[in-house]
């Protein structure tokens, strides 16, 4: 694993979704006390797969927020020193049983074959990692915004979605508003 601040090569410039669009086939589940343990198991699996690599691993998304209903998919974010150096992290994750789903500029997504754990890989310092943690931490401590977010998700999940990404995009407005409040609430 390189610690250089310069990427080894240019990043990809297009979005590759392996397998194409997928309809949203899961609904919302009430908060499940098993989600943190599922995260811990996958954190260990990721760290073992990337032994010796300088990575940060965090539980993100709704399953990381106690009391929040969520799709039963545990999201994990991994920050690596160089997103373009796929040989330093992707091979290990694939060997650990994850499957590549998305390759796009600045981001890779691998997931379990059961599709119940999504691992988002970004370069350390990428604003997306900060944004995930900002939302997670705010929702953990602000019940009103947690309830608002859950209400919007419950409304949206009742619609038909031909692509899970469209469902995620439909939540953008409320997420942006909550993150704005999170920034404003910071000292």
One Martini backbone bead per residue (centre of mass of N, CA, C, O) as a GRO file, in nm:
protein
  187
    1UNK     BB    1   0.096   0.036   0.024
    2UNK     BB    2   0.060   0.357  -0.039
    3UNK     BB    3   0.151   0.701   0.092
    4UNK     BB    4   0.101   0.864  -0.132
    5UNK     BB    5  -0.057   1.163  -0.259
    6UNK     BB    6  -0.038   1.016  -0.533
    7UNK     BB    7  -0.165   0.872  -0.779
    8UNK     BB    8  -0.090   0.604  -0.984
    9UNK     BB    9  -0.351   0.679  -1.149
   10UNK     BB   10  -0.606   0.733  -1.319
   11UNK     BB   11  -0.920   0.753  -1.290
   12UNK     BB   12  -1.209   0.686  -1.355
   13UNK     BB   13  -1.479   0.833  -1.586
   14UNK     BB   14  -1.694   0.620  -1.531
   15UNK     BB   15  -1.991   0.431  -1.497
   16UNK     BB   16  -1.997   0.106  -1.340
   17UNK     BB   17  -2.265  -0.137  -1.349
   18UNK     BB   18  -2.279  -0.438  -1.233
   19UNK     BB   19  -2.575  -0.573  -1.383
   20UNK     BB   20  -2.724  -0.323  -1.353
   21UNK     BB   21  -3.018  -0.248  -1.284
   22UNK     BB   22  -3.213  -0.257  -0.968
   23UNK     BB   23  -3.466  -0.341  -0.807
   24UNK     BB   24  -3.654  -0.268  -0.538
   25UNK     BB   25  -3.696  -0.548  -0.289
   26UNK     BB   26  -3.683  -0.388  -0.025
   27UNK     BB   27  -3.770  -0.291   0.283
   28UNK     BB   28  -3.852  -0.175   0.579
   29UNK     BB   29  -3.699  -0.189   0.897
   30UNK     BB   30  -3.677  -0.211   1.193
   31UNK     BB   31  -3.475  -0.183   1.423
   32UNK     BB   32  -3.175  -0.384   1.454
   33UNK     BB   33  -2.967  -0.520   1.695
   34UNK     BB   34  -2.772  -0.674   1.474
   35UNK     BB   35  -2.626  -0.457   1.300
   36UNK     BB   36  -2.365  -0.398   1.466
   37UNK     BB   37  -2.258  -0.691   1.446
   38UNK     BB   38  -2.241  -0.709   1.144
   39UNK     BB   39  -2.040  -0.486   1.118
   40UNK     BB   40  -1.813  -0.607   1.293
   41UNK     BB   41  -1.769  -0.856   1.116
   42UNK     BB   42  -1.699  -0.691   0.854
   43UNK     BB   43  -1.469  -0.532   0.963
   44UNK     BB   44  -1.291  -0.775   1.018
   45UNK     BB   45  -1.294  -0.888   0.729
   46UNK     BB   46  -1.165  -0.639   0.600
   47UNK     BB   47  -0.907  -0.623   0.770
   48UNK     BB   48  -0.811  -0.904   0.692
   49UNK     BB   49  -0.808  -0.855   0.378
   50UNK     BB   50  -0.624  -0.573   0.453
   51UNK     BB   51  -0.368  -0.651   0.565
   52UNK     BB   52  -0.156  -0.370   0.627
   53UNK     BB   53  -0.353  -0.164   0.561
   54UNK     BB   54  -0.442   0.185   0.535
   55UNK     BB   55  -0.750   0.191   0.699
   56UNK     BB   56  -1.088   0.297   0.719
   57UNK     BB   57  -1.374   0.197   0.930
   58UNK     BB   58  -1.736   0.244   0.885
   59UNK     BB   59  -2.055   0.294   1.000
   60UNK     BB   60  -2.333   0.347   0.787
   61UNK     BB   61  -2.626   0.465   0.775
   62UNK     BB   62  -2.921   0.355   0.912
   63UNK     BB   63  -2.790   0.102   1.066
   64UNK     BB   64  -2.612   0.327   1.247
   65UNK     BB   65  -2.903   0.412   1.375
   66UNK     BB   66  -3.056   0.419   1.647
   67UNK     BB   67  -3.411   0.378   1.582
   68UNK     BB   68  -3.384   0.330   1.269
   69UNK     BB   69  -3.520   0.270   0.992
   70UNK     BB   70  -3.437   0.010   0.740
   71UNK     BB   71  -3.274  -0.131   0.524
   72UNK     BB   72  -3.132  -0.462   0.533
   73UNK     BB   73  -2.849  -0.280   0.487
   74UNK     BB   74  -2.518  -0.277   0.547
   75UNK     BB   75  -2.311   0.004   0.578
   76UNK     BB   76  -1.976   0.061   0.452
   77UNK     BB   77  -1.674   0.246   0.506
   78UNK     BB   78  -1.373   0.284   0.306
   79UNK     BB   79  -1.051   0.421   0.357
   80UNK     BB   80  -0.805   0.499   0.119
   81UNK     BB   81  -0.515   0.624  -0.014
   82UNK     BB   82  -0.587   0.485  -0.319
   83UNK     BB   83  -0.832   0.439  -0.551
   84UNK     BB   84  -0.645   0.347  -0.804
   85UNK     BB   85  -0.526   0.103  -0.612
   86UNK     BB   86  -0.691  -0.177  -0.639
   87UNK     BB   87  -0.471  -0.393  -0.562
   88UNK     BB   88  -0.486  -0.303  -0.245
   89UNK     BB   89  -0.822  -0.387  -0.212
   90UNK     BB   90  -0.999  -0.548  -0.417
   91UNK     BB   91  -0.878  -0.828  -0.410
   92UNK     BB   92  -0.931  -0.879  -0.106
   93UNK     BB   93  -1.241  -0.841  -0.114
   94UNK     BB   94  -1.297  -1.064  -0.320
   95UNK     BB   95  -1.158  -1.295  -0.156
   96UNK     BB   96  -1.376  -1.238   0.090
   97UNK     BB   97  -1.667  -1.236  -0.098
   98UNK     BB   98  -1.696  -0.995  -0.255
   99UNK     BB   99  -1.875  -0.788  -0.492
  100UNK     BB  100  -1.871  -0.612  -0.773
  101UNK     BB  101  -2.081  -0.321  -0.861
  102UNK     BB  102  -1.904  -0.040  -0.845
  103UNK     BB  103  -1.746   0.190  -1.084
  104UNK     BB  104  -1.625   0.515  -0.998
  105UNK     BB  105  -1.546   0.815  -0.941
  106UNK     BB  106  -1.406   0.775  -0.617
  107UNK     BB  107  -1.569   0.483  -0.636
  108UNK     BB  108  -1.648   0.177  -0.464
  109UNK     BB  109  -1.856  -0.127  -0.484
  110UNK     BB  110  -1.919  -0.375  -0.251
  111UNK     BB  111  -2.074  -0.704  -0.196
  112UNK     BB  112  -2.272  -0.931  -0.103
  113UNK     BB  113  -2.442  -1.187  -0.242
  114UNK     BB  114  -2.701  -1.110  -0.053
  115UNK     BB  115  -2.707  -0.784  -0.029
  116UNK     BB  116  -2.658  -0.699   0.303
  117UNK     BB  117  -2.370  -0.572   0.219
  118UNK     BB  118  -2.213  -0.252   0.184
  119UNK     BB  119  -1.901  -0.141   0.030
  120UNK     BB  120  -1.749   0.169   0.053
  121UNK     BB  121  -1.497   0.314  -0.154
  122UNK     BB  122  -1.252   0.558  -0.059
  123UNK     BB  123  -1.065   0.823  -0.035
  124UNK     BB  124  -0.889   0.972   0.171
  125UNK     BB  125  -1.071   1.281   0.222
  126UNK     BB  126  -1.332   1.241   0.112
  127UNK     BB  127  -1.630   1.404   0.134
  128UNK     BB  128  -1.823   1.159   0.153
  129UNK     BB  129  -1.733   1.058   0.427
  130UNK     BB  130  -1.807   1.305   0.588
  131UNK     BB  131  -2.110   1.303   0.512
  132UNK     BB  132  -2.186   1.035   0.636
  133UNK     BB  133  -2.096   1.110   0.929
  134UNK     BB  134  -2.269   1.358   0.968
  135UNK     BB  135  -2.543   1.219   0.941
  136UNK     BB  136  -2.512   0.996   1.148
  137UNK     BB  137  -2.445   1.172   1.399
  138UNK     BB  138  -2.701   1.344   1.391
  139UNK     BB  139  -2.917   1.114   1.404
  140UNK     BB  140  -2.819   1.002   1.682
  141UNK     BB  141  -2.893   1.311   1.834
  142UNK     BB  142  -3.171   1.376   1.645
  143UNK     BB  143  -3.495   1.295   1.664
  144UNK     BB  144  -3.640   1.476   1.459
  145UNK     BB  145  -3.466   1.398   1.209
  146UNK     BB  146  -3.508   1.097   1.232
  147UNK     BB  147  -3.818   1.108   1.191
  148UNK     BB  148  -3.818   1.249   0.921
  149UNK     BB  149  -3.651   1.045   0.763
  150UNK     BB  150  -3.837   0.803   0.811
  151UNK     BB  151  -4.089   0.922   0.680
  152UNK     BB  152  -3.973   0.951   0.397
  153UNK     BB  153  -3.894   0.657   0.358
  154UNK     BB  154  -4.181   0.539   0.392
  155UNK     BB  155  -4.300   0.684   0.152
  156UNK     BB  156  -4.096   0.583  -0.073
  157UNK     BB  157  -4.114   0.265  -0.033
  158UNK     BB  158  -4.419   0.255  -0.152
  159UNK     BB  159  -4.288   0.267  -0.414
  160UNK     BB  160  -4.186   0.218  -0.738
  161UNK     BB  161  -3.855   0.074  -0.815
  162UNK     BB  162  -3.630   0.005  -1.079
  163UNK     BB  163  -3.407   0.158  -0.899
  164UNK     BB  164  -3.234   0.197  -0.614
  165UNK     BB  165  -3.106   0.475  -0.691
  166UNK     BB  166  -3.375   0.632  -0.708
  167UNK     BB  167  -3.442   0.616  -0.412
  168UNK     BB  168  -3.189   0.758  -0.311
  169UNK     BB  169  -3.239   1.024  -0.469
  170UNK     BB  170  -3.520   1.094  -0.331
  171UNK     BB  171  -3.363   1.166  -0.046
  172UNK     BB  172  -3.184   1.424  -0.092
  173UNK     BB  173  -3.341   1.665   0.024
  174UNK     BB  174  -3.350   1.573   0.323
  175UNK     BB  175  -3.049   1.530   0.359
  176UNK     BB  176  -2.957   1.819   0.301
  177UNK     BB  177  -3.119   1.949   0.533
  178UNK     BB  178  -2.991   1.791   0.765
  179UNK     BB  179  -2.696   1.871   0.707
  180UNK     BB  180  -2.738   2.170   0.749
  181UNK     BB  181  -2.814   2.144   1.048
  182UNK     BB  182  -2.555   2.004   1.135
  183UNK     BB  183  -2.367   2.238   1.068
  184UNK     BB  184  -2.518   2.456   1.244
  185UNK     BB  185  -2.475   2.284   1.524
  186UNK     BB  186  -2.194   2.343   1.519
  187UNK     BB  187  -1.931   2.501   1.697
   0.00000   0.00000   0.00000
